[in-house]
Amino acid sequence: MGILTVSLDNEVEERLRRLAAQRLGKRKGYLSEALEQAINLWAKKEETGAESKMMALLKKGFKMGKVTYSREELHER
């Protein structure tokens, strides 16, 4: 496990502490657990968004000169 020092705005820190205590209880490591959950949710959302953009590009097709090919056309067998 690594160590990370984070600086947060006072209002954000108070909100984090309050919500984390409500959800997880004020026990050892509750802030770390809350931050890990928040980061994992954010990362999953970002990854899903990137995957959606890539799939949309594949479905749209790529212009290769004068002809546009879709993924399905390029991979027909």
Buried (B, 14 or more C-beta within 10 A) or exposed (E): EEEEEEEEEEEEEEEBBEEBBEEBEEEEEBBEBBBEEEEEEEEEEEEEEEEEEEEEEEEEBEEEEEEEEEEEEEEEE
